[in-house]
Amino acid sequence: MDKAIREYLTKQTDIPPNLCRLAREIPEFGLKAATTTRQLALHILWTEQGNTRCLYHHTKRGSKPRCDGQIEPGDIKIHGVPFSAADSDISKGSLHCGCSIDSGLWDLFLNKTMTIRSDNPRVVGEEFLHTNNLIPRHRAFFIQTYCAATHLTIDDLYSGVDIEYGTPEYFYRVQRTQMERLLHYTNMMAPAGHQLALVPAAVVEEMPVGA
């Protein structure tokens, strides 16, 4: 899989459909497929039939999911699926299953990177989501809460080709992006003359006391 990913990134060679399928179905297989670039991750979501689906709808093929606006018992009308499959348009930001492209990319990213441990100290180890993919409505709650709390988007979490996902360099870049974004919003609310900024430690050391 690593070779296929390298050739996709360097030569734009399509990754074989069987490898894309394995990357979608097995969290431990092909981590870089979900964490390197947006284009690569979206490529993994394409099927042999020429369709794109989020992981949830890959496992629920044949079902007819409700889309936003359709009322369920309890007056639920937001289902995390913006459009019906018939109204989906990838050129306008939706996968063929009706979910947004970003939701599909989050699906893949979380499936390959998110693990849990038990709060019971006698139960050791950790587990991926595996086939227990988040239903679209629950997924939407998670994504919107995460983005609001961190001011990060799915695009901020891709490592790019220059560094490796999960390394100190990767986390430094993500955390710096987060701090810059938080500073931006903080400064938007700050009174005049009270702007904050990130500066190198050497500059701080040279600043006069009380500056």
C-alpha positions as CSV (number, residue, x, y, z in Angstrom):
1,M,0.0,0.0,0.0
2,D,2.8,2.4,0.8
3,K,4.2,2.0,-2.7
4,A,0.8,2.6,-4.3
5,I,0.4,5.8,-2.1
6,R,3.9,7.0,-3.2
7,E,3.1,6.5,-6.8
8,Y,-0.2,8.3,-6.4
9,L,1.4,11.3,-4.8
10,T,4.4,11.5,-7.1
11,K,3.0,10.3,-10.5
12,Q,-0.8,10.6,-10.0
13,T,-1.1,6.9,-10.6
14,D,-4.5,5.6,-9.4
15,I,-4.4,3.2,-6.5
16,P,-5.9,-0.2,-7.4
17,P,-9.6,-0.5,-6.3
18,N,-8.9,-3.5,-4.1
19,L,-6.3,-1.6,-2.1
20,C,-8.7,1.3,-1.7
21,R,-11.4,-1.1,-0.4
22,L,-9.0,-2.6,2.1
23,A,-8.0,0.9,3.3
24,R,-11.7,1.7,3.8
25,E,-12.5,-1.5,5.6
26,I,-9.4,-2.2,7.8
27,P,-8.3,0.7,10.1
28,E,-4.8,-0.7,10.5
29,F,-4.2,-0.9,6.8
30,G,-2.8,2.1,4.9
31,L,-2.8,4.8,7.6
32,K,-1.2,7.3,5.2
33,A,-4.2,6.9,2.9
34,A,-6.3,8.9,5.3
35,T,-3.7,11.3,6.9
36,T,-1.5,12.6,4.1
37,T,-3.5,14.8,1.7
38,R,-7.1,15.7,1.0
39,Q,-6.9,14.5,-2.6
40,L,-5.5,11.1,-1.6
41,A,-8.1,10.6,1.1
42,L,-10.9,11.4,-1.4
43,H,-9.4,9.0,-3.9
44,I,-9.7,6.2,-1.4
45,L,-13.5,6.9,-1.1
46,W,-14.1,6.2,-4.9
47,T,-15.5,2.8,-5.7
48,E,-14.9,0.6,-8.7
49,Q,-18.4,1.7,-10.0
50,G,-17.2,5.4,-10.0
51,N,-19.1,6.5,-6.9
52,T,-18.0,8.1,-3.7
53,R,-19.4,7.3,-0.3
54,C,-18.6,7.9,3.3
55,L,-17.5,4.9,5.3
56,Y,-21.0,4.6,6.9
57,H,-22.7,4.4,3.5
58,H,-20.1,2.0,2.2
59,T,-21.3,-0.4,4.8
60,K,-25.0,0.4,4.4
61,R,-25.2,0.0,0.6
62,G,-28.8,-0.7,-0.5
63,S,-30.4,1.2,2.3
64,K,-32.2,4.5,1.7
65,P,-31.0,6.9,4.4
66,R,-32.9,10.0,5.4
67,C,-31.5,13.3,4.3
68,D,-31.7,16.7,6.0
69,G,-35.2,18.1,5.9
70,Q,-37.0,14.8,6.2
71,I,-38.9,14.6,9.5
72,E,-38.4,11.6,11.9
73,P,-40.4,10.9,15.1
74,G,-39.3,13.5,17.7
75,D,-39.2,16.3,15.1
76,I,-35.7,15.3,14.0
77,K,-34.9,16.7,10.6
78,I,-31.1,17.1,10.6
79,H,-29.6,13.7,9.9
80,G,-26.0,14.6,8.9
81,V,-26.8,13.8,5.3
82,P,-27.4,17.2,3.5
83,F,-28.7,15.8,0.2
84,S,-30.4,12.7,-1.2
85,A,-28.3,10.5,-3.4
86,A,-30.3,11.8,-6.4
87,D,-29.4,15.4,-5.6
88,S,-25.8,14.9,-4.7
89,D,-23.1,16.7,-6.8
90,I,-19.5,16.1,-6.0
91,S,-18.6,19.3,-7.9
92,K,-20.6,21.2,-5.3
93,G,-19.2,19.5,-2.2
94,S,-21.2,16.3,-1.7
95,L,-20.4,12.7,-2.1
96,H,-22.7,10.4,-4.1
97,C,-24.3,9.1,-0.9
98,G,-25.5,12.6,-0.1
99,C,-23.0,13.3,2.7
100,S,-20.6,16.3,2.4
101,I,-17.1,15.6,1.1
102,D,-15.7,16.9,4.4
103,S,-17.9,14.5,6.4
104,G,-16.6,11.6,4.3
105,L,-13.0,12.7,4.8
106,W,-13.6,12.9,8.6
107,D,-15.1,9.4,8.5
108,L,-11.9,8.0,6.9
109,F,-9.6,10.0,9.2
110,L,-11.3,9.0,12.4
111,N,-11.6,5.4,11.4
112,K,-7.9,5.1,11.0
113,T,-6.7,7.4,13.8
114,M,-9.2,7.3,16.7
115,T,-8.9,4.6,19.3
116,I,-10.4,4.1,22.8
117,R,-9.3,2.5,26.0
118,S,-11.5,1.1,28.8
119,D,-11.8,3.0,32.0
120,N,-11.6,-0.4,33.7
121,P,-7.9,-0.9,34.6
122,R,-8.2,-4.6,34.2
123,V,-9.2,-4.3,30.6
124,V,-6.0,-3.6,28.7
125,G,-5.4,-2.6,25.1
126,E,-7.2,-0.2,22.8
127,E,-9.6,-0.5,19.8
128,F,-10.4,1.3,16.6
129,L,-13.9,1.9,15.4
130,H,-13.6,-0.9,12.9
131,T,-17.0,-1.4,11.3
132,N,-18.8,0.5,14.0
133,N,-18.8,3.7,11.9
134,L,-20.5,6.7,13.4
135,I,-24.0,7.2,12.0
136,P,-24.1,10.5,10.0
137,R,-26.1,12.4,12.7
138,H,-23.8,11.5,15.5
139,R,-20.8,12.2,13.2
140,A,-22.1,15.7,12.5
141,F,-22.4,16.4,16.3
142,F,-18.8,15.3,16.8
143,I,-17.4,17.2,13.8
144,Q,-19.2,20.4,14.5
145,T,-18.3,20.3,18.2
146,Y,-14.6,19.5,17.5
147,C,-14.2,22.2,14.9
148,A,-15.9,24.8,17.2
149,A,-13.7,23.9,20.2
150,T,-10.4,23.6,18.4
151,H,-10.9,26.0,15.4
152,L,-9.3,23.3,13.3
153,T,-10.7,21.8,10.1
154,I,-10.0,18.4,8.4
155,D,-7.6,20.1,6.1
156,D,-5.5,21.2,9.1
157,L,-5.0,17.6,10.1
158,Y,-3.4,16.3,7.0
159,S,0.4,15.8,7.3
160,G,1.2,16.7,3.7
161,V,4.1,14.9,1.9
162,D,6.9,16.7,3.8
163,I,6.3,15.3,7.3
164,E,5.0,12.1,8.8
165,Y,1.6,11.9,10.6
166,G,2.0,11.3,14.3
167,T,5.6,12.7,14.6
168,P,6.5,15.6,16.9
169,E,6.9,17.7,13.8
170,Y,3.3,16.9,12.8
171,F,1.8,17.7,16.2
172,Y,3.9,21.0,16.4
173,R,2.5,22.1,13.1
174,V,-1.1,21.3,14.0
175,Q,-0.8,22.9,17.4
176,R,0.8,26.0,15.9
177,T,-2.0,26.3,13.4
178,Q,-4.5,26.0,16.3
179,M,-2.7,28.7,18.3
180,E,-2.6,31.1,15.4
181,R,-6.3,30.5,14.7
182,L,-7.2,31.0,18.4
183,L,-5.1,34.2,18.5
184,H,-6.9,35.5,15.4
185,Y,-10.3,35.1,17.0
186,T,-9.0,36.4,20.3
187,N,-7.7,39.5,18.7
188,M,-11.0,40.1,16.9
189,M,-12.6,40.5,20.3
190,A,-9.8,42.3,22.0
191,P,-10.0,46.1,22.6
192,A,-7.7,48.4,20.6
193,G,-4.1,48.2,21.7
194,H,-4.4,44.8,23.2
195,Q,-3.4,42.5,20.4
196,L,-1.6,39.2,21.1
197,A,1.0,37.5,18.9
198,L,3.2,34.5,18.7
199,V,6.9,35.4,18.9
200,P,10.1,33.3,19.1
201,A,11.4,32.6,22.5
202,A,14.6,34.5,21.7
203,V,12.6,37.7,21.0
204,V,10.8,37.3,24.3
205,E,14.2,37.0,26.2
206,E,15.3,40.3,24.6
207,M,12.2,42.2,25.5
208,P,12.7,44.7,28.4
209,V,11.0,43.8,31.7
210,G,7.5,45.2,31.8
211,A,7.2,45.4,28.0
